[in-house]
Every structure is written in C-alpha cells, then in structure tokens.
C-alpha cells in the first residue's frame, strides 16, 4: 500500500498538473470505485491538491472534495491531451500502465485542457469519494503527520510510547498514533535508529525516542525526494506511470538473508502484526 512518501509524490505532481483546471466529465467504469454523485464535481474547478495520511484530497471550488485512497493496488495516472506512453516498464508484471484506459482502469476524470486522470486498481480495494468535509475521511482519528516536525514533536512521541508495551513497530504503524508510516518505512526507520521492531514501546529511552523520531522524519523525506518506492510487488507509480526510485535505497526491507549493509551480518525476517518485518539483530537492540 502506498505510504506517505508515495502519496505525497502524487499530491505534488497532481497539484502541478491539475490545479486551476475544470473537471468536464467523470466516467465511472466500476461502481465500487466511486462513491457519491459525480454530477457534483462535473464543471467544477480544482483549487488544489492536498494530502492527509495516505489519502489524496483534490479540493474543488464550492467546498467539494474528491478524496482518493489507493489501498493495495491503486494508481493515479495523468495523461495530457494526445500524450503517448513513455514509461519503460510497460510490459512488466500485473501493474503495468501501458496505453490508457487499460483493463484495470476504474474511473476516468477529464479536464478542460484535454487531459485525463485515470484511476487504475487491479484488486478494486481503493476508492474515490465525493465529500463536503475532510472530516469524512476520519480526520479526527488520525495522528500527526509523520514528517511534520512540529505536530510530531519529541514530547508527543514520548507520551504515546510511554503509555504502551506494544512492539514499537506496531505503534508507529498505528495511523491513530502517527499518520502516514507503513510497513516499508517502519522497517527502514527502526534500522536507521538501531532499534529492534519487537521492543516494547515503553522500554525506549529518551535518547532512543529522539533517534527514532529523527529517523522517521529523515527516511520519509528522503523517500519523497526519490519519488517513493516501487518494489517488485508494489503497484505504486508516479502520475506519469513511472516507478519511484527509493527502492534502490532500501537497506533492510525485503532483504531477508542478505548481508546487513552496516555490519555484514544476516538480515532476519519475522512476522509482526501480520506484516513482514526485517531487521539486523546485531545492529538493532
């Protein structure tokens, strides 16, 4: 599932492409993928694109929004009028983009410049919703943004960790505690901070809390610079249809049995909370 860096990459790219454009048509090819009356957004201009946690929010004039959650296999691909395919991975795997629309295209949003936004979703878990209030996406239940150094303060982090003995990895994956961190970046952040993912949260020292907070912020921001991660089993694509590149910089995620880049030991894999968890038992304590 795309995490904060992937959704933020999409937000930045979409904001550049569709801000100021007017929606001329919405074609719903699968009813499960679009919730609400698309007539409410037809003929309405885009004010801008924002993000909350892993949800992309297209703000429209008149106090209407399109909230988009990609879930496991969703993609948002934008094509200019008459633009031809330029992606290099068009023939690889089930998440190829290729010519559009393709067999996994569920919704097509057209704009007054001739451009189109395609919502592709192989497994049909993702959705686009017409909403009037961003609180409809569960805003009040989400924690601070994990790359926001102000709201995600050291004091806030210390308070939530001291209240639970749950494994630290499960706490930073909890969107009600911290918004935007998923499995890839939880693994990478814990390795960067030298903390075992199974450690009880309340056992972390003040210095370890400081390190982990800094690692989370750093890892997420680095991944945004690299336009997200598109690992072999990841559906995520930029709005161009191209992969992100941060998978080339991952140190432990998906590398079970490989050498640790820090100590040369073997990277281990366990299941924690039903998620693949990767770590080095020498470097993480």
URTA-V181247 format. One line per field, one symbol per residue. ss: DSSP state (2 for helix, 1 for strand, 0 for the rest). phi: phi as a letter, one per 30 degrees, with the letter a starting at -180 (. if undefined). A space follows every 10 residues. Layout:
ss->???
phi->???
//
This chain:
ss->0002222222 2222222200 0111111100 2221100222 0000111111 1100111111 0001111110 0001111110 0000000000 0000000000 0000111111 1000011111 1000001111 1002222022 2001100000 0002222222 2200001222 2220000110 0022222222 2220000001 2220022222 2222222222 2222200000 0000000000 0000022220 0000000010 0000010111 1100111110 00000
phi->.ecedddddd edddeddcej dcdcabcccb dddbcjcddd cdicdddlbb bbhccdbcdc diicbccbcd hdbdbcccbd eidcdbddcd ccidcecidb dcdcdcbbcc bdcjdbcccc adchcdacbd bcbdddcied ccddddccdd dddddddedd ddcbcdeedd ddddddcacj dcdeddeddd dddicddded eddddedddd ddeddedddd ddddediicb deccdebddd jdddbdedcd cbeiceiddd dccidcdcbb cbiicdbcac dddcb
//
